[in-house]
Amino acid sequence: MLLKRLGWMALLGCTLQALAQPGDPADAQARVPRAEAPKALSAYRRLDEAPATPWREANEQVLRSGGWRAYAREAAQPAVPASAASAPRGADSP
């Protein structure tokens, strides 16, 4: 019985609050509920930077791969469509 009364009282309180009229916008002294805006960066996650490779090691890696000439040859090659590059070679292919 007590729970039933508490339920009705809670329902009545919610109903009265819903029926309450907001303050007059022309009245500077009117009480209004506080507006809450979501924080713009609340879900921001910092991107961890990759560790920098020492310059000597980076230069040696470029030298092992063929140096700048390898990059120039790669850039000069015609672009191959993705479907042609991944297509299996059949009996009628050269």
Phi and psi restraints in degrees (range 20) as a CNS / XPLOR table:
assign (resid 1 and name C) (resid 2 and name N)
       (resid 2 and name CA) (resid 2 and name C) 1.0 -65.5 20.0 2
assign (resid 2 and name N) (resid 2 and name CA)
       (resid 2 and name C) (resid 3 and name N) 1.0 -41.2 20.0 2
assign (resid 2 and name C) (resid 3 and name N)
       (resid 3 and name CA) (resid 3 and name C) 1.0 -63.4 20.0 2
assign (resid 3 and name N) (resid 3 and name CA)
       (resid 3 and name C) (resid 4 and name N) 1.0 -36.1 20.0 2
assign (resid 3 and name C) (resid 4 and name N)
       (resid 4 and name CA) (resid 4 and name C) 1.0 -64.4 20.0 2
assign (resid 4 and name N) (resid 4 and name CA)
       (resid 4 and name C) (resid 5 and name N) 1.0 -42.7 20.0 2
assign (resid 4 and name C) (resid 5 and name N)
       (resid 5 and name CA) (resid 5 and name C) 1.0 -64.9 20.0 2
assign (resid 5 and name N) (resid 5 and name CA)
       (resid 5 and name C) (resid 6 and name N) 1.0 -43.4 20.0 2
assign (resid 5 and name C) (resid 6 and name N)
       (resid 6 and name CA) (resid 6 and name C) 1.0 -62.4 20.0 2
assign (resid 6 and name N) (resid 6 and name CA)
       (resid 6 and name C) (resid 7 and name N) 1.0 -38.0 20.0 2
assign (resid 6 and name C) (resid 7 and name N)
       (resid 7 and name CA) (resid 7 and name C) 1.0 -62.7 20.0 2
assign (resid 7 and name N) (resid 7 and name CA)
       (resid 7 and name C) (resid 8 and name N) 1.0 -44.3 20.0 2
assign (resid 7 and name C) (resid 8 and name N)
       (resid 8 and name CA) (resid 8 and name C) 1.0 -66.2 20.0 2
assign (resid 8 and name N) (resid 8 and name CA)
       (resid 8 and name C) (resid 9 and name N) 1.0 -37.7 20.0 2
assign (resid 8 and name C) (resid 9 and name N)
       (resid 9 and name CA) (resid 9 and name C) 1.0 -67.4 20.0 2
assign (resid 9 and name N) (resid 9 and name CA)
       (resid 9 and name C) (resid 10 and name N) 1.0 -39.3 20.0 2
assign (resid 9 and name C) (resid 10 and name N)
       (resid 10 and name CA) (resid 10 and name C) 1.0 -65.1 20.0 2
assign (resid 10 and name N) (resid 10 and name CA)
       (resid 10 and name C) (resid 11 and name N) 1.0 -41.6 20.0 2
assign (resid 10 and name C) (resid 11 and name N)
       (resid 11 and name CA) (resid 11 and name C) 1.0 -63.4 20.0 2
assign (resid 11 and name N) (resid 11 and name CA)
       (resid 11 and name C) (resid 12 and name N) 1.0 -42.2 20.0 2
assign (resid 11 and name C) (resid 12 and name N)
       (resid 12 and name CA) (resid 12 and name C) 1.0 -64.7 20.0 2
assign (resid 12 and name N) (resid 12 and name CA)
       (resid 12 and name C) (resid 13 and name N) 1.0 -40.6 20.0 2
assign (resid 12 and name C) (resid 13 and name N)
       (resid 13 and name CA) (resid 13 and name C) 1.0 -63.0 20.0 2
assign (resid 13 and name N) (resid 13 and name CA)
       (resid 13 and name C) (resid 14 and name N) 1.0 -41.8 20.0 2
assign (resid 13 and name C) (resid 14 and name N)
       (resid 14 and name CA) (resid 14 and name C) 1.0 -65.3 20.0 2
assign (resid 14 and name N) (resid 14 and name CA)
       (resid 14 and name C) (resid 15 and name N) 1.0 -39.9 20.0 2
assign (resid 14 and name C) (resid 15 and name N)
       (resid 15 and name CA) (resid 15 and name C) 1.0 -65.2 20.0 2
assign (resid 15 and name N) (resid 15 and name CA)
       (resid 15 and name C) (resid 16 and name N) 1.0 -44.6 20.0 2
assign (resid 15 and name C) (resid 16 and name N)
       (resid 16 and name CA) (resid 16 and name C) 1.0 -64.8 20.0 2
assign (resid 16 and name N) (resid 16 and name CA)
       (resid 16 and name C) (resid 17 and name N) 1.0 -38.3 20.0 2
assign (resid 16 and name C) (resid 17 and name N)
       (resid 17 and name CA) (resid 17 and name C) 1.0 -66.2 20.0 2
assign (resid 17 and name N) (resid 17 and name CA)
       (resid 17 and name C) (resid 18 and name N) 1.0 -37.5 20.0 2
assign (resid 17 and name C) (resid 18 and name N)
       (resid 18 and name CA) (resid 18 and name C) 1.0 -68.3 20.0 2
assign (resid 18 and name N) (resid 18 and name CA)
       (resid 18 and name C) (resid 19 and name N) 1.0 -31.0 20.0 2
assign (resid 18 and name C) (resid 19 and name N)
       (resid 19 and name CA) (resid 19 and name C) 1.0 -82.3 20.0 2
assign (resid 19 and name N) (resid 19 and name CA)
       (resid 19 and name C) (resid 20 and name N) 1.0 -14.1 20.0 2
assign (resid 19 and name C) (resid 20 and name N)
       (resid 20 and name CA) (resid 20 and name C) 1.0 -61.8 20.0 2
assign (resid 20 and name N) (resid 20 and name CA)
       (resid 20 and name C) (resid 21 and name N) 1.0 136.4 20.0 2
assign (resid 20 and name C) (resid 21 and name N)
       (resid 21 and name CA) (resid 21 and name C) 1.0 -82.7 20.0 2
assign (resid 21 and name N) (resid 21 and name CA)
       (resid 21 and name C) (resid 22 and name N) 1.0 140.3 20.0 2
assign (resid 21 and name C) (resid 22 and name N)
       (resid 22 and name CA) (resid 22 and name C) 1.0 -68.3 20.0 2
assign (resid 22 and name N) (resid 22 and name CA)
       (resid 22 and name C) (resid 23 and name N) 1.0 162.9 20.0 2
assign (resid 22 and name C) (resid 23 and name N)
       (resid 23 and name CA) (resid 23 and name C) 1.0 -64.6 20.0 2
assign (resid 23 and name N) (resid 23 and name CA)
       (resid 23 and name C) (resid 24 and name N) 1.0 157.3 20.0 2
assign (resid 23 and name C) (resid 24 and name N)
       (resid 24 and name CA) (resid 24 and name C) 1.0 -69.4 20.0 2
assign (resid 24 and name N) (resid 24 and name CA)
       (resid 24 and name C) (resid 25 and name N) 1.0 123.0 20.0 2
assign (resid 24 and name C) (resid 25 and name N)
       (resid 25 and name CA) (resid 25 and name C) 1.0 -63.7 20.0 2
assign (resid 25 and name N) (resid 25 and name CA)
       (resid 25 and name C) (resid 26 and name N) 1.0 -21.1 20.0 2
assign (resid 25 and name C) (resid 26 and name N)
       (resid 26 and name CA) (resid 26 and name C) 1.0 -84.3 20.0 2
assign (resid 26 and name N) (resid 26 and name CA)
       (resid 26 and name C) (resid 27 and name N) 1.0 -14.1 20.0 2
assign (resid 26 and name C) (resid 27 and name N)
       (resid 27 and name CA) (resid 27 and name C) 1.0 -92.1 20.0 2
assign (resid 27 and name N) (resid 27 and name CA)
       (resid 27 and name C) (resid 28 and name N) 1.0 114.1 20.0 2
assign (resid 27 and name C) (resid 28 and name N)
       (resid 28 and name CA) (resid 28 and name C) 1.0 -69.4 20.0 2
assign (resid 28 and name N) (resid 28 and name CA)
       (resid 28 and name C) (resid 29 and name N) 1.0 -21.3 20.0 2
assign (resid 28 and name C) (resid 29 and name N)
       (resid 29 and name CA) (resid 29 and name C) 1.0 -93.7 20.0 2
assign (resid 29 and name N) (resid 29 and name CA)
       (resid 29 and name C) (resid 30 and name N) 1.0 0.3 20.0 2
assign (resid 29 and name C) (resid 30 and name N)
       (resid 30 and name CA) (resid 30 and name C) 1.0 -66.1 20.0 2
assign (resid 30 and name N) (resid 30 and name CA)
       (resid 30 and name C) (resid 31 and name N) 1.0 141.6 20.0 2
assign (resid 30 and name C) (resid 31 and name N)
       (resid 31 and name CA) (resid 31 and name C) 1.0 -87.6 20.0 2
assign (resid 31 and name N) (resid 31 and name CA)
       (resid 31 and name C) (resid 32 and name N) 1.0 130.2 20.0 2
assign (resid 31 and name C) (resid 32 and name N)
       (resid 32 and name CA) (resid 32 and name C) 1.0 -130.2 20.0 2
assign (resid 32 and name N) (resid 32 and name CA)
       (resid 32 and name C) (resid 33 and name N) 1.0 152.9 20.0 2
assign (resid 32 and name C) (resid 33 and name N)
       (resid 33 and name CA) (resid 33 and name C) 1.0 -68.8 20.0 2
assign (resid 33 and name N) (resid 33 and name CA)
       (resid 33 and name C) (resid 34 and name N) 1.0 148.5 20.0 2
assign (resid 33 and name C) (resid 34 and name N)
       (resid 34 and name CA) (resid 34 and name C) 1.0 -69.6 20.0 2
assign (resid 34 and name N) (resid 34 and name CA)
       (resid 34 and name C) (resid 35 and name N) 1.0 132.4 20.0 2
assign (resid 34 and name C) (resid 35 and name N)
       (resid 35 and name CA) (resid 35 and name C) 1.0 -87.2 20.0 2
assign (resid 35 and name N) (resid 35 and name CA)
       (resid 35 and name C) (resid 36 and name N) 1.0 131.9 20.0 2
assign (resid 35 and name C) (resid 36 and name N)
       (resid 36 and name CA) (resid 36 and name C) 1.0 -111.3 20.0 2
assign (resid 36 and name N) (resid 36 and name CA)
       (resid 36 and name C) (resid 37 and name N) 1.0 124.2 20.0 2
assign (resid 36 and name C) (resid 37 and name N)
       (resid 37 and name CA) (resid 37 and name C) 1.0 -110.7 20.0 2
assign (resid 37 and name N) (resid 37 and name CA)
       (resid 37 and name C) (resid 38 and name N) 1.0 141.4 20.0 2
assign (resid 37 and name C) (resid 38 and name N)
       (resid 38 and name CA) (resid 38 and name C) 1.0 -68.4 20.0 2
assign (resid 38 and name N) (resid 38 and name CA)
       (resid 38 and name C) (resid 39 and name N) 1.0 146.0 20.0 2
assign (resid 38 and name C) (resid 39 and name N)
       (resid 39 and name CA) (resid 39 and name C) 1.0 -72.3 20.0 2
assign (resid 39 and name N) (resid 39 and name CA)
       (resid 39 and name C) (resid 40 and name N) 1.0 135.5 20.0 2
assign (resid 39 and name C) (resid 40 and name N)
       (resid 40 and name CA) (resid 40 and name C) 1.0 -65.1 20.0 2
assign (resid 40 and name N) (resid 40 and name CA)
       (resid 40 and name C) (resid 41 and name N) 1.0 -35.0 20.0 2
assign (resid 40 and name C) (resid 41 and name N)
       (resid 41 and name CA) (resid 41 and name C) 1.0 -110.3 20.0 2
assign (resid 41 and name N) (resid 41 and name CA)
       (resid 41 and name C) (resid 42 and name N) 1.0 22.6 20.0 2
assign (resid 41 and name C) (resid 42 and name N)
       (resid 42 and name CA) (resid 42 and name C) 1.0 -65.8 20.0 2
assign (resid 42 and name N) (resid 42 and name CA)
       (resid 42 and name C) (resid 43 and name N) 1.0 -29.1 20.0 2
assign (resid 42 and name C) (resid 43 and name N)
       (resid 43 and name CA) (resid 43 and name C) 1.0 -100.2 20.0 2
assign (resid 43 and name N) (resid 43 and name CA)
       (resid 43 and name C) (resid 44 and name N) 1.0 10.2 20.0 2
assign (resid 43 and name C) (resid 44 and name N)
       (resid 44 and name CA) (resid 44 and name C) 1.0 -68.1 20.0 2
assign (resid 44 and name N) (resid 44 and name CA)
       (resid 44 and name C) (resid 45 and name N) 1.0 133.3 20.0 2
assign (resid 44 and name C) (resid 45 and name N)
       (resid 45 and name CA) (resid 45 and name C) 1.0 -121.1 20.0 2
assign (resid 45 and name N) (resid 45 and name CA)
       (resid 45 and name C) (resid 46 and name N) 1.0 128.5 20.0 2
assign (resid 45 and name C) (resid 46 and name N)
       (resid 46 and name CA) (resid 46 and name C) 1.0 -68.9 20.0 2
assign (resid 46 and name N) (resid 46 and name CA)
       (resid 46 and name C) (resid 47 and name N) 1.0 134.1 20.0 2
assign (resid 46 and name C) (resid 47 and name N)
       (resid 47 and name CA) (resid 47 and name C) 1.0 -85.9 20.0 2
assign (resid 47 and name N) (resid 47 and name CA)
       (resid 47 and name C) (resid 48 and name N) 1.0 118.3 20.0 2
assign (resid 47 and name C) (resid 48 and name N)
       (resid 48 and name CA) (resid 48 and name C) 1.0 -72.3 20.0 2
assign (resid 48 and name N) (resid 48 and name CA)
       (resid 48 and name C) (resid 49 and name N) 1.0 133.7 20.0 2
assign (resid 48 and name C) (resid 49 and name N)
       (resid 49 and name CA) (resid 49 and name C) 1.0 -76.8 20.0 2
assign (resid 49 and name N) (resid 49 and name CA)
       (resid 49 and name C) (resid 50 and name N) 1.0 144.8 20.0 2
assign (resid 49 and name C) (resid 50 and name N)
       (resid 50 and name CA) (resid 50 and name C) 1.0 -73.0 20.0 2
assign (resid 50 and name N) (resid 50 and name CA)
       (resid 50 and name C) (resid 51 and name N) 1.0 144.7 20.0 2
assign (resid 50 and name C) (resid 51 and name N)
       (resid 51 and name CA) (resid 51 and name C) 1.0 -65.1 20.0 2
assign (resid 51 and name N) (resid 51 and name CA)
       (resid 51 and name C) (resid 52 and name N) 1.0 140.8 20.0 2
assign (resid 51 and name C) (resid 52 and name N)
       (resid 52 and name CA) (resid 52 and name C) 1.0 -73.3 20.0 2
assign (resid 52 and name N) (resid 52 and name CA)
       (resid 52 and name C) (resid 53 and name N) 1.0 138.6 20.0 2
assign (resid 52 and name C) (resid 53 and name N)
       (resid 53 and name CA) (resid 53 and name C) 1.0 -82.9 20.0 2
assign (resid 53 and name N) (resid 53 and name CA)
       (resid 53 and name C) (resid 54 and name N) 1.0 134.6 20.0 2
assign (resid 53 and name C) (resid 54 and name N)
       (resid 54 and name CA) (resid 54 and name C) 1.0 -57.7 20.0 2
assign (resid 54 and name N) (resid 54 and name CA)
       (resid 54 and name C) (resid 55 and name N) 1.0 143.1 20.0 2
assign (resid 54 and name C) (resid 55 and name N)
       (resid 55 and name CA) (resid 55 and name C) 1.0 -63.4 20.0 2
assign (resid 55 and name N) (resid 55 and name CA)
       (resid 55 and name C) (resid 56 and name N) 1.0 -35.1 20.0 2
assign (resid 55 and name C) (resid 56 and name N)
       (resid 56 and name CA) (resid 56 and name C) 1.0 -64.4 20.0 2
assign (resid 56 and name N) (resid 56 and name CA)
       (resid 56 and name C) (resid 57 and name N) 1.0 -43.0 20.0 2
assign (resid 56 and name C) (resid 57 and name N)
       (resid 57 and name CA) (resid 57 and name C) 1.0 -64.0 20.0 2
assign (resid 57 and name N) (resid 57 and name CA)
       (resid 57 and name C) (resid 58 and name N) 1.0 -40.5 20.0 2
assign (resid 57 and name C) (resid 58 and name N)
       (resid 58 and name CA) (resid 58 and name C) 1.0 -63.7 20.0 2
assign (resid 58 and name N) (resid 58 and name CA)
       (resid 58 and name C) (resid 59 and name N) 1.0 -42.4 20.0 2
assign (resid 58 and name C) (resid 59 and name N)
       (resid 59 and name CA) (resid 59 and name C) 1.0 -63.7 20.0 2
assign (resid 59 and name N) (resid 59 and name CA)
       (resid 59 and name C) (resid 60 and name N) 1.0 -41.0 20.0 2
assign (resid 59 and name C) (resid 60 and name N)
       (resid 60 and name CA) (resid 60 and name C) 1.0 -65.2 20.0 2
assign (resid 60 and name N) (resid 60 and name CA)
       (resid 60 and name C) (resid 61 and name N) 1.0 -36.5 20.0 2
assign (resid 60 and name C) (resid 61 and name N)
       (resid 61 and name CA) (resid 61 and name C) 1.0 -65.5 20.0 2
assign (resid 61 and name N) (resid 61 and name CA)
       (resid 61 and name C) (resid 62 and name N) 1.0 -40.4 20.0 2
assign (resid 61 and name C) (resid 62 and name N)
       (resid 62 and name CA) (resid 62 and name C) 1.0 -64.5 20.0 2
assign (resid 62 and name N) (resid 62 and name CA)
       (resid 62 and name C) (resid 63 and name N) 1.0 -40.9 20.0 2
assign (resid 62 and name C) (resid 63 and name N)
       (resid 63 and name CA) (resid 63 and name C) 1.0 -63.1 20.0 2
assign (resid 63 and name N) (resid 63 and name CA)
       (resid 63 and name C) (resid 64 and name N) 1.0 -42.4 20.0 2
assign (resid 63 and name C) (resid 64 and name N)
       (resid 64 and name CA) (resid 64 and name C) 1.0 -64.7 20.0 2
assign (resid 64 and name N) (resid 64 and name CA)
       (resid 64 and name C) (resid 65 and name N) 1.0 -31.2 20.0 2
assign (resid 64 and name C) (resid 65 and name N)
       (resid 65 and name CA) (resid 65 and name C) 1.0 -84.0 20.0 2
assign (resid 65 and name N) (resid 65 and name CA)
       (resid 65 and name C) (resid 66 and name N) 1.0 -2.0 20.0 2
assign (resid 65 and name C) (resid 66 and name N)
       (resid 66 and name CA) (resid 66 and name C) 1.0 117.0 20.0 2
assign (resid 66 and name N) (resid 66 and name CA)
       (resid 66 and name C) (resid 67 and name N) 1.0 0.8 20.0 2
assign (resid 66 and name C) (resid 67 and name N)
       (resid 67 and name CA) (resid 67 and name C) 1.0 71.9 20.0 2
assign (resid 67 and name N) (resid 67 and name CA)
       (resid 67 and name C) (resid 68 and name N) 1.0 -162.8 20.0 2
assign (resid 67 and name C) (resid 68 and name N)
       (resid 68 and name CA) (resid 68 and name C) 1.0 -67.4 20.0 2
assign (resid 68 and name N) (resid 68 and name CA)
       (resid 68 and name C) (resid 69 and name N) 1.0 -26.0 20.0 2
assign (resid 68 and name C) (resid 69 and name N)
       (resid 69 and name CA) (resid 69 and name C) 1.0 -65.7 20.0 2
assign (resid 69 and name N) (resid 69 and name CA)
       (resid 69 and name C) (resid 70 and name N) 1.0 -36.1 20.0 2
assign (resid 69 and name C) (resid 70 and name N)
       (resid 70 and name CA) (resid 70 and name C) 1.0 -63.8 20.0 2
assign (resid 70 and name N) (resid 70 and name CA)
       (resid 70 and name C) (resid 71 and name N) 1.0 -40.9 20.0 2
assign (resid 70 and name C) (resid 71 and name N)
       (resid 71 and name CA) (resid 71 and name C) 1.0 -66.8 20.0 2
assign (resid 71 and name N) (resid 71 and name CA)
       (resid 71 and name C) (resid 72 and name N) 1.0 -37.7 20.0 2
assign (resid 71 and name C) (resid 72 and name N)
       (resid 72 and name CA) (resid 72 and name C) 1.0 -65.9 20.0 2
assign (resid 72 and name N) (resid 72 and name CA)
       (resid 72 and name C) (resid 73 and name N) 1.0 -42.4 20.0 2
assign (resid 72 and name C) (resid 73 and name N)
       (resid 73 and name CA) (resid 73 and name C) 1.0 -62.7 20.0 2
assign (resid 73 and name N) (resid 73 and name CA)
       (resid 73 and name C) (resid 74 and name N) 1.0 -42.6 20.0 2
assign (resid 73 and name C) (resid 74 and name N)
       (resid 74 and name CA) (resid 74 and name C) 1.0 -62.2 20.0 2
assign (resid 74 and name N) (resid 74 and name CA)
       (resid 74 and name C) (resid 75 and name N) 1.0 -39.5 20.0 2
assign (resid 74 and name C) (resid 75 and name N)
       (resid 75 and name CA) (resid 75 and name C) 1.0 -71.9 20.0 2
assign (resid 75 and name N) (resid 75 and name CA)
       (resid 75 and name C) (resid 76 and name N) 1.0 -28.0 20.0 2
assign (resid 75 and name C) (resid 76 and name N)
       (resid 76 and name CA) (resid 76 and name C) 1.0 -81.9 20.0 2
assign (resid 76 and name N) (resid 76 and name CA)
       (resid 76 and name C) (resid 77 and name N) 1.0 -15.1 20.0 2
assign (resid 76 and name C) (resid 77 and name N)
       (resid 77 and name CA) (resid 77 and name C) 1.0 -69.9 20.0 2
assign (resid 77 and name N) (resid 77 and name CA)
       (resid 77 and name C) (resid 78 and name N) 1.0 143.6 20.0 2
assign (resid 77 and name C) (resid 78 and name N)
       (resid 78 and name CA) (resid 78 and name C) 1.0 -67.5 20.0 2
assign (resid 78 and name N) (resid 78 and name CA)
       (resid 78 and name C) (resid 79 and name N) 1.0 148.3 20.0 2
assign (resid 78 and name C) (resid 79 and name N)
       (resid 79 and name CA) (resid 79 and name C) 1.0 -70.3 20.0 2
assign (resid 79 and name N) (resid 79 and name CA)
       (resid 79 and name C) (resid 80 and name N) 1.0 132.6 20.0 2
assign (resid 79 and name C) (resid 80 and name N)
       (resid 80 and name CA) (resid 80 and name C) 1.0 -103.8 20.0 2
assign (resid 80 and name N) (resid 80 and name CA)
       (resid 80 and name C) (resid 81 and name N) 1.0 127.1 20.0 2
assign (resid 80 and name C) (resid 81 and name N)
       (resid 81 and name CA) (resid 81 and name C) 1.0 -58.8 20.0 2
assign (resid 81 and name N) (resid 81 and name CA)
       (resid 81 and name C) (resid 82 and name N) 1.0 146.6 20.0 2
assign (resid 81 and name C) (resid 82 and name N)
       (resid 82 and name CA) (resid 82 and name C) 1.0 -61.5 20.0 2
assign (resid 82 and name N) (resid 82 and name CA)
       (resid 82 and name C) (resid 83 and name N) 1.0 -35.5 20.0 2
assign (resid 82 and name C) (resid 83 and name N)
       (resid 83 and name CA) (resid 83 and name C) 1.0 -69.0 20.0 2
assign (resid 83 and name N) (resid 83 and name CA)
       (resid 83 and name C) (resid 84 and name N) 1.0 -35.0 20.0 2
assign (resid 83 and name C) (resid 84 and name N)
       (resid 84 and name CA) (resid 84 and name C) 1.0 -74.3 20.0 2
assign (resid 84 and name N) (resid 84 and name CA)
       (resid 84 and name C) (resid 85 and name N) 1.0 -34.1 20.0 2
assign (resid 84 and name C) (resid 85 and name N)
       (resid 85 and name CA) (resid 85 and name C) 1.0 -72.1 20.0 2
assign (resid 85 and name N) (resid 85 and name CA)
       (resid 85 and name C) (resid 86 and name N) 1.0 -31.4 20.0 2
assign (resid 85 and name C) (resid 86 and name N)
       (resid 86 and name CA) (resid 86 and name C) 1.0 -97.9 20.0 2
assign (resid 86 and name N) (resid 86 and name CA)
       (resid 86 and name C) (resid 87 and name N) 1.0 -3.7 20.0 2
assign (resid 86 and name C) (resid 87 and name N)
       (resid 87 and name CA) (resid 87 and name C) 1.0 -72.2 20.0 2
assign (resid 87 and name N) (resid 87 and name CA)
       (resid 87 and name C) (resid 88 and name N) 1.0 137.0 20.0 2
assign (resid 87 and name C) (resid 88 and name N)
       (resid 88 and name CA) (resid 88 and name C) 1.0 -72.0 20.0 2
assign (resid 88 and name N) (resid 88 and name CA)
       (resid 88 and name C) (resid 89 and name N) 1.0 148.3 20.0 2
assign (resid 88 and name C) (resid 89 and name N)
       (resid 89 and name CA) (resid 89 and name C) 1.0 -82.9 20.0 2
assign (resid 89 and name N) (resid 89 and name CA)
       (resid 89 and name C) (resid 90 and name N) 1.0 125.7 20.0 2
assign (resid 89 and name C) (resid 90 and name N)
       (resid 90 and name CA) (resid 90 and name C) 1.0 -97.2 20.0 2
assign (resid 90 and name N) (resid 90 and name CA)
       (resid 90 and name C) (resid 91 and name N) 1.0 -174.3 20.0 2
assign (resid 90 and name C) (resid 91 and name N)
       (resid 91 and name CA) (resid 91 and name C) 1.0 -67.0 20.0 2
assign (resid 91 and name N) (resid 91 and name CA)
       (resid 91 and name C) (resid 92 and name N) 1.0 -29.7 20.0 2
assign (resid 91 and name C) (resid 92 and name N)
       (resid 92 and name CA) (resid 92 and name C) 1.0 -87.5 20.0 2
assign (resid 92 and name N) (resid 92 and name CA)
       (resid 92 and name C) (resid 93 and name N) 1.0 0.3 20.0 2
assign (resid 92 and name C) (resid 93 and name N)
       (resid 93 and name CA) (resid 93 and name C) 1.0 -84.4 20.0 2
assign (resid 93 and name N) (resid 93 and name CA)
       (resid 93 and name C) (resid 94 and name N) 1.0 146.0 20.0 2
